[in-house]
Amino acid sequence: MSRLFTPLTLRDTTMPNRVWVAPMCQYSSVDGYPKDWHLVHLGSMARGGAGLVIQEATAVVPEGRITPADAGIWEDGQAAAYQRITDFIHSQGAVSGIQLSHAGRKASTTQPWRGHDYVEPADGGWQTVGASPVAFGDWPAPKELSADEILRLVQAFGAATRRALAAGFKVVEIHAAHGYLLHQFLSPITNHRTDEYGGDLDGRSRLLIQVTDAVREQWPHDRPLFVRFSASDWIDGGWTPEETVDVARRLVSHGVDLIDVTSGGLDLRARIEAEPGYQVPFARTVREGSGLPVSAVGLITSPEQADQILVDRSADAIMLARELLRNPTWPLRAAHILGDEVPWPQQYERGRWRH
């Protein structure tokens, strides 16, 4: 059997294979509530053989959404609405996960297919917030969060975790990547604070540590907790792989079980030379430096490439995004190519490839 189709157990939760669905925003919610689109989108990937299916970046407060059409879990009704999705994912033998997020200064925008422009409060948007009043590109500068507002935000992450549990999710991931709020606190490019949440690495990582503690307090001991990092800002003076390793190592004692390694997203000046597997070296660095399992993502497209990353011990799991948008049954095809026998939905058995 290939490495890609071996199970991975974290705490008491076993993912049946290591082909995982990365969180992918769909910009198709209404008032934070999932719709039929989300059931079909996530359900098709569970039906297609993925071992873990992670719900898109889900805002813990309304102003934490990237767009007004983003997913949310700031009220109990939203948690109930996710239950049919998690039930279906589990019925297909996959594990369900949710990514908890706050977009910070990158919030209040239009959907990407409408230009991804900033939406003024008078037009249905809202005042954005951030670690410091540092604008993203030519968008308005965010309001700097006060210490009291930060503590309320920590509580919001905890409350969202309680709702994620009620919704039936088995894995929670904290989003501290791609230039969103927790990443904004981590990076010296966007964090110019002089209080306890700024300055050195201890200060800049303080909010993430507090959020992690709030989430872990609400999340059952037998269920895994992930953190997603952008391992590099790809710009001088920004967040570095070395700092990622340092903070990941600290998170071990705070109950984190896996680091989801990606990169970039904070600053428009970054110049990223994307090529197949270009982020895998970051994953390997974090894995070796922190001692935690990691997932790798980024231009991983073929079954052989994905399996070799695991064989080389550069990562413990593979997150796929665009490849699964192109082909939600990529895992079933990959298993065939790699010579593995994996379960198919009974309704689709007659379509199984035969060796």
C-alpha positions as CSV (number, residue, x, y, z in Angstrom):
1,M,0.0,0.0,0.0
2,S,1.2,3.5,-0.7
3,R,1.9,5.9,2.1
4,L,-0.8,8.2,0.8
5,F,-3.6,5.7,1.6
6,T,-2.5,4.7,5.0
7,P,-4.6,6.0,8.0
8,L,-3.4,8.7,10.3
9,T,-4.6,8.8,13.9
10,L,-4.3,12.0,16.0
11,R,-5.6,11.7,19.5
12,D,-8.6,9.3,19.1
13,T,-9.5,10.4,15.6
14,T,-8.4,8.4,12.7
15,M,-8.4,9.8,9.2
16,P,-8.7,6.8,6.8
17,N,-6.1,8.2,4.4
18,R,-3.8,11.2,4.0
19,V,-5.5,13.0,1.1
20,W,-7.2,15.9,2.8
21,V,-9.4,18.7,1.5
22,A,-7.9,22.1,2.3
23,P,-10.3,24.8,3.4
24,M,-11.5,26.7,0.3
25,C,-13.8,29.7,0.6
26,Q,-16.9,29.4,-1.5
27,Y,-18.3,32.9,-0.9
28,S,-21.8,31.4,-1.0
29,S,-23.3,31.7,2.5
30,V,-26.2,33.9,3.6
31,D,-25.7,35.7,6.9
32,G,-23.0,33.1,7.7
33,Y,-25.3,30.1,7.1
34,P,-24.3,27.3,4.8
35,K,-26.5,26.5,1.8
36,D,-27.1,23.5,-0.5
37,W,-24.0,24.5,-2.3
38,H,-21.9,23.7,0.7
39,L,-23.5,20.3,1.2
40,V,-22.8,19.4,-2.4
41,H,-19.3,20.9,-2.5
42,L,-18.0,19.3,0.7
43,G,-20.1,16.2,0.3
44,S,-18.8,15.5,-3.2
45,M,-15.2,15.5,-1.9
46,A,-16.1,13.1,1.0
47,R,-17.9,10.9,-1.6
48,G,-14.8,11.2,-3.8
49,G,-12.5,9.5,-1.2
50,A,-10.8,12.3,0.8
51,G,-9.9,11.2,4.3
52,L,-10.5,14.6,5.9
53,V,-12.8,17.3,4.6
54,I,-12.2,20.8,6.1
55,Q,-14.9,23.4,5.9
56,E,-13.8,26.8,4.6
57,A,-12.5,29.7,6.7
58,T,-15.5,30.2,9.0
59,A,-15.8,33.5,10.8
60,V,-16.1,33.6,14.6
61,V,-17.7,37.1,14.5
62,P,-19.6,38.8,11.6
63,E,-16.9,41.3,11.0
64,G,-14.4,38.5,10.7
65,R,-15.8,37.5,7.3
66,I,-13.8,38.2,4.2
67,T,-16.9,39.0,2.3
68,P,-20.6,39.4,3.3
69,A,-21.2,36.0,1.7
70,D,-18.7,34.1,3.8
71,A,-19.4,31.3,6.2
72,G,-19.8,32.0,9.9
73,I,-20.3,30.2,13.2
74,W,-21.0,33.1,15.6
75,E,-24.5,32.0,16.5
76,D,-26.1,28.7,17.5
77,G,-28.4,28.5,14.5
78,Q,-25.4,28.3,12.2
79,A,-24.0,25.3,14.1
80,A,-27.3,23.5,13.6
81,A,-27.2,24.3,9.9
82,Y,-23.8,22.5,9.5
83,Q,-25.1,19.3,11.0
84,R,-26.5,17.8,7.8
85,I,-23.1,18.5,6.1
86,T,-21.1,16.8,8.8
87,D,-23.5,13.9,8.9
88,F,-23.1,13.3,5.2
89,I,-19.3,13.6,5.3
90,H,-19.2,11.0,8.1
91,S,-21.6,8.7,6.2
92,Q,-19.0,8.5,3.4
93,G,-16.3,7.3,5.8
94,A,-14.5,10.7,5.9
95,V,-13.7,12.9,8.8
96,S,-15.1,16.5,9.0
97,G,-13.1,19.5,10.0
98,I,-13.7,23.3,10.3
99,Q,-11.3,26.2,10.0
100,L,-12.1,29.0,12.5
101,S,-11.0,32.4,11.2
102,H,-11.1,36.2,11.4
103,A,-10.0,38.1,8.3
104,G,-8.9,41.2,10.1
105,R,-7.8,44.0,7.7
106,K,-8.6,41.7,4.7
107,A,-12.3,41.7,5.5
108,S,-15.3,43.6,4.1
109,T,-14.6,42.9,0.4
110,T,-16.6,41.7,-2.6
111,Q,-16.5,38.1,-3.8
112,P,-13.5,37.4,-6.1
113,W,-15.6,37.1,-9.2
114,R,-16.8,40.6,-8.5
115,G,-13.4,42.1,-8.3
116,H,-12.5,41.4,-4.6
117,D,-12.8,45.2,-3.9
118,Y,-13.2,46.8,-0.5
119,V,-16.9,47.4,0.5
120,E,-17.5,50.6,2.3
121,P,-19.7,50.4,5.4
122,A,-22.3,52.6,3.7
123,D,-22.6,49.9,1.0
124,G,-23.0,46.9,3.3
125,G,-19.4,46.5,4.5
126,W,-18.0,47.3,7.9
127,Q,-15.0,48.8,9.7
128,T,-12.1,46.4,9.5
129,V,-9.8,45.7,12.5
130,G,-6.2,44.7,12.8
131,A,-3.2,44.4,15.0
132,S,-2.2,47.9,13.9
133,P,-3.7,50.5,11.5
134,V,-1.6,49.3,8.6
135,A,-3.6,49.1,5.3
136,F,-3.6,46.2,2.9
137,G,-2.7,47.7,-0.5
138,D,-4.9,50.6,-1.2
139,W,-7.8,49.5,1.0
140,P,-8.6,51.7,4.1
141,A,-6.5,51.1,7.2
142,P,-8.1,48.9,9.8
143,K,-8.9,50.1,13.3
144,E,-6.3,48.9,15.8
145,L,-7.8,46.4,18.3
146,S,-7.8,47.5,21.9
147,A,-6.7,45.1,24.7
148,D,-10.4,44.6,25.7
149,E,-11.4,43.9,22.1
150,I,-8.7,41.4,21.8
151,L,-10.0,39.5,24.9
152,R,-13.5,39.5,23.5
153,L,-12.2,38.1,20.3
154,V,-10.4,35.3,22.2
155,Q,-13.7,34.5,23.8
156,A,-15.4,34.5,20.4
157,F,-13.0,31.8,19.2
158,G,-13.9,29.7,22.3
159,A,-17.6,30.1,21.7
160,A,-17.2,29.2,18.1
161,T,-15.4,26.0,19.1
162,R,-18.3,25.0,21.3
163,R,-20.6,25.5,18.3
164,A,-18.3,23.5,16.1
165,L,-18.6,20.6,18.5
166,A,-22.4,20.9,18.5
167,A,-22.3,20.9,14.7
168,G,-20.6,17.5,14.6
169,F,-17.1,18.5,13.4
170,K,-14.3,16.1,14.4
171,V,-11.3,18.4,13.8
172,V,-10.8,22.1,14.4
173,E,-8.2,24.2,12.6
174,I,-7.2,27.7,13.8
175,H,-6.4,30.0,10.8
176,A,-3.2,31.9,11.5
177,A,-2.1,32.2,7.8
178,H,-2.7,34.0,4.5
179,G,-2.6,37.5,6.0
180,Y,-5.7,37.2,8.1
181,L,-6.0,38.5,11.6
182,L,-3.9,36.1,13.6
183,H,-1.2,36.2,10.9
184,Q,-1.4,40.0,11.1
185,F,-0.5,39.8,14.8
186,L,2.4,37.4,14.1
187,S,4.1,39.4,11.4
188,P,6.2,42.5,12.2
189,I,5.1,44.0,8.9
190,T,1.5,44.4,10.2
191,N,2.1,44.4,13.9
192,H,3.6,47.7,15.2
193,R,2.1,47.5,18.6
194,T,4.0,48.6,21.7
195,D,1.8,46.8,24.3
196,E,1.9,43.1,25.3
197,Y,0.6,42.0,21.9
198,G,3.5,43.5,20.0
199,G,7.3,43.8,19.8
200,D,9.2,40.6,20.1
201,L,8.0,37.1,19.2
202,D,6.5,36.5,22.7
203,G,4.3,39.6,22.2
204,R,3.4,39.0,18.6
205,S,2.4,35.3,19.2
206,R,0.5,36.1,22.4
207,L,-2.9,36.3,20.7
208,L,-2.5,33.0,18.9
209,I,-1.5,31.3,22.1
210,Q,-4.5,32.8,23.9
211,V,-6.8,31.7,21.1
212,T,-5.3,28.2,21.1
213,D,-6.0,27.9,24.8
214,A,-9.5,29.2,24.4
215,V,-10.2,26.7,21.6
216,R,-8.6,23.8,23.4
217,E,-10.6,24.5,26.5
218,Q,-13.8,23.9,24.6
219,W,-12.6,21.2,22.3
220,P,-12.7,17.6,23.7
221,H,-9.4,16.0,24.6
222,D,-9.9,13.1,22.2
223,R,-10.3,15.4,19.1
224,P,-7.4,16.9,17.2
225,L,-6.6,20.6,16.9
226,F,-4.6,22.0,14.0
227,V,-3.1,25.4,13.4
228,R,-2.5,26.8,9.8
229,F,0.6,29.0,9.4
230,S,2.0,30.9,6.5
231,A,5.5,29.8,7.1
232,S,6.9,32.8,5.2
233,D,5.7,36.2,4.1
234,W,8.1,36.0,1.2
235,I,9.4,39.5,1.9
236,D,12.3,41.0,3.8
237,G,11.4,42.0,7.3
238,G,8.4,39.7,7.4
239,W,7.4,36.5,9.2
240,T,10.0,33.7,8.7
241,P,10.2,29.9,8.7
242,E,12.4,30.1,11.8
243,E,9.7,32.0,13.7
244,T,7.1,29.5,12.5
245,V,9.1,26.6,13.9
246,D,9.6,28.5,17.2
247,V,5.9,29.2,17.7
248,A,4.9,25.7,16.5
249,R,7.2,24.2,19.1
250,R,5.5,26.4,21.8
251,L,2.1,25.2,20.7
252,V,2.8,21.6,21.6
253,S,2.2,22.3,25.2
254,H,-1.0,24.1,24.4
255,G,-2.6,21.0,22.9
256,V,-2.0,21.5,19.1
257,D,-1.7,18.2,17.2
258,L,-0.7,19.2,13.7
259,I,0.6,22.3,11.8
260,D,-1.0,23.0,8.4
261,V,1.9,24.6,6.5
262,T,1.2,27.1,3.7
263,S,2.8,30.5,2.9
264,G,2.2,34.1,1.8
265,G,-0.9,36.2,1.7
266,L,0.1,39.1,4.0
267,D,1.7,41.6,1.7
268,L,1.1,42.5,-2.0
269,R,4.8,43.1,-2.4
270,A,5.7,39.5,-2.0
271,R,7.1,37.8,-5.0
272,I,6.4,34.1,-4.9
273,E,7.9,31.8,-7.5
274,A,5.3,29.0,-7.5
275,E,6.4,25.7,-8.9
276,P,5.3,22.1,-8.2
277,G,5.6,21.4,-4.5
278,Y,7.1,24.9,-3.8
279,Q,5.8,25.0,-0.2
280,V,6.8,21.4,0.7
281,P,10.3,22.5,2.0
282,F,8.5,24.8,4.5
283,A,6.5,21.8,5.7
284,R,9.6,19.7,6.2
285,T,11.3,22.5,8.1
286,V,8.4,22.9,10.5
287,R,8.0,19.1,10.9
288,E,11.7,18.6,11.7
289,G,11.9,21.7,13.9
290,S,8.8,21.4,15.9
291,G,8.4,17.6,16.3
292,L,4.7,18.0,15.3
293,P,3.0,16.3,12.4
294,V,2.4,18.6,9.4
295,S,0.4,18.8,6.3
296,A,1.8,20.1,3.0
297,V,-0.1,22.1,0.3
298,G,0.6,24.0,-2.9
299,L,0.9,22.7,-6.5
300,I,0.7,19.1,-5.5
301,T,-1.1,17.6,-8.4
302,S,-0.1,13.9,-9.1
303,P,-0.6,10.8,-6.9
304,E,3.1,9.9,-7.3
305,Q,4.2,13.4,-6.2
306,A,1.8,13.4,-3.2
307,D,3.0,9.9,-2.1
308,Q,6.7,10.7,-2.5
309,I,6.3,13.8,-0.2
310,L,5.1,11.4,2.5
311,V,7.7,8.8,1.8
312,D,10.4,11.4,2.1
313,R,8.9,12.4,5.5
314,S,8.5,16.0,4.4
315,A,4.9,15.9,5.6
316,D,2.4,13.5,7.2
317,A,-0.6,14.5,5.1
318,I,-1.4,16.2,1.8
319,M,-3.9,19.1,1.6
320,L,-5.4,19.5,-1.9
321,A,-7.4,22.4,-3.1
322,R,-7.6,23.3,-6.8
323,E,-7.0,19.6,-7.9
324,L,-10.2,18.7,-6.0
325,L,-12.1,21.5,-7.5
326,R,-11.1,20.1,-10.9
327,N,-11.8,16.5,-9.9
328,P,-13.6,15.8,-6.6
329,T,-12.8,12.0,-7.1
330,W,-9.1,12.6,-7.3
331,P,-8.4,10.3,-4.3
332,L,-10.2,7.4,-5.9
333,R,-8.2,7.8,-9.1
334,A,-5.0,8.3,-7.1
335,A,-5.6,5.0,-5.3
336,H,-6.0,3.2,-8.6
337,I,-2.8,4.7,-10.0
338,L,-0.9,3.8,-6.9
339,G,-2.3,0.2,-6.8
340,D,-4.3,0.6,-3.6
341,E,-7.8,-0.8,-2.9
342,V,-10.0,1.7,-1.2
343,P,-13.7,1.8,-0.5
344,W,-16.0,3.3,-3.2
345,P,-19.6,4.4,-2.6
346,Q,-21.8,1.4,-3.4
347,Q,-23.8,3.6,-5.9
348,Y,-20.5,4.2,-7.9
349,E,-19.0,0.7,-7.7
350,R,-19.8,0.0,-11.4
351,G,-17.5,2.9,-12.3
352,R,-14.5,1.6,-10.4
353,W,-11.3,1.3,-12.5
354,R,-10.1,-2.3,-12.7
355,H,-6.4,-3.2,-12.6
